[in-house]
């Protein structure tokens, strides 16, 4: 496999992941964090960091919109629910340093 082929495969996998997350707004970020250690916000931060590495101008809001498919504030108002005490406890337990 060439470097270009690997790059194209990775890009396709990333696009599939983003599309899958957009199709599942019922899955809350806190649940993703509790189960996987990352969420949509993490992915948008990684996207922004990659842009920074390439000296591309991408704001945090633009990176979030790439991942969420809409402005973050709109996604939050449509889909984000208040975290339950159980979710918060699991998050706190998983994030002890």
N, C-alpha and C positions, 0 to 999 in steps of 0.2 A: 504494500500500500504506500502510495506517495504521501508526502506531507500535505499536498493540496487535497487529495482524496480524504485523508483523515480530518482535515479542517472542514471540508464540506459535510462529512458525516456528523461531526460534532455540532456544526451549525444546525443541521437538520434535526438532530436529537434535541437541541436547545429549543428550537421552534416548536417541536412537538410537546415538550414539557410545558412551555408557556401556554400553548393552546389548551392543553389538558387542564392546567390550573385556571385558565379563564372560563372553561366549561364547568368548573366545579366551585362556584362561589359559595356553596353551602359548606364547604370545608373551611373552617376558621383557621386563621394564621396561628393562633395559640395551640390548636390541636396539632398542626403541622410541627410547630416547635417542640411540643411535648413528645411527639412520636419520632421525629426525624432530626431534630436539632437545627432545622432551617425552615424558613417560610418565604412567602412572596417578597416581603421586605428585604430579607437577606439576599434573595436573588437579584432584586433591583440594585442593592448595594454592590454586589459582585459585578453587575453590568456596568455600573458607574465606574468602579475601580478599573475595569478592563478598558473603558473609554479613556480614563485618565492615563493609563499605561501607554495608550496609543496617541496621547496628546489630542484627543477629540473632545470637543466641548459638549458635554451632556450634563445637564443639571440633575440633582436628585429627583426633582419632580418629573422630569422627562424620562428618567430611568424607570420610575414607578409606573408611568403611563405605558411604557413598553410592556411591562410585566402584567399590569392589571387590565390593559386594554381600554382604559378610561382614566380620567384624573382620579388620583387616590381618594380625594375628598368625596367624590361621587360614589366610588366603590364602597367606602366606609359607610356612607349614609344608606346605600341600598342593601348591603350584605353583612356588614360587621355587627355581630351581636355582643352584648356585654359578657365578659368572661365570667363563668360561674366560679364560686369559691373552690370547687374541685379542680377546675382548670388552672386557676391561679396557684393553688397549692402544688400541683404537679409541675407547673412552670418554675416555681421557686425551688422545689426539690431538685429539678434537673439543672438548675443554673447556679448551684452552690459552687463556689470556687475552692 
